[in-house]
Amino acid sequence: MNKPLEISIAEWQEIMQLPEVKESWGIQDDEKPEDFADMVYGVKFNFQSGSPGYVGELYILQGDVLTGDAPFLLIRDRNRSLVFAYDE
């Protein structure tokens, strides 16, 4: 259960649509998910947490530069849409 899973091309496409991701990576409308996946370290987990409790997909994204900024953490909300695990 706690082993990393590969992110599918369809999931990469969904991730690319998030405004914060588009802005952070400078994604253009014509960019292909395969190209984006080649420049980002990404992994998915079937996650099950303790309190307050979350069961579902957890995505971790890190660019190819270590800047000291935390990686992006994405989860699915009740509508199955991708959202940031921690909103500021």
N, C-alpha and C positions, 0 to 999 in steps of 0.2 A: 504494500500500500504506500509506503513512503519512498518508493523508487521513482526517479525522474522519468518523465514521458516526453516523447517528441511532440512538438507543436505542429499541427497539420497546416497545410497551405491555406485552407479555409479559415482556420483560426488566426493565422498571420494576417490574412486579409481583414478580418474583424478587428484585430489589434491595431492595424494601421489606420483605421477610421477614427480612433479616439483622438480628439483635438490635441491633447497634451502630448501624445506620441507623435502625431504629425509635426507639431511644433518642435519638439525636442530633437527629432531626427531630420527635420527639413524635408519631409516626404511630399513629393509632388503627386498630383492626381493621376498621372500616367505610370507611376512606379509600380512594379510587379512585386507581389508578396515574396516570390522566390529571391529577388534581389535584396529586399529588406531583411529577410531571414539570414542572408549571407553576411550581413554586417552587424547583426545583433546576436548576443548570446541569450538564448531563451530556452526555458524549460517549463514544463507543466507537471503539476502533482495532483493526484487525487487526494485532497487534503481533508483531514478530520481533526478539528481542534478541540481543546477543552473549553472552559468557560471563556467568553460568553457563548461560544459554540458556533462553528461554521463547518459545514460538510459540503464539499464541492471542489471545483477546480481552482487551483492556485497557479498563477503564471508569474514567473520571475524573469524580468528583462534587464539586461545590462549591455550598454554600448561597448564598443571595442576600445574604449579609453577609460582608464580608472581615474576618475576625477575627485573621488572622495564623496561624491553624491551617492545616496542610497540607490539601489536598483529599483525599478518600477515593480510594484506588487499589484497584481490584478486578480480579482475574484468575480464571481457571477452573483448578481443580485437576485431578488425573488422573481424577477421577470426574465432571468437567464441572460441578461445583458452584462457585458464586461464593464466593471467599474474599478476604480482604485481601492485597494484594501484600506487605505487610510486617507481620508480627505482632510486637507488642512483647513 
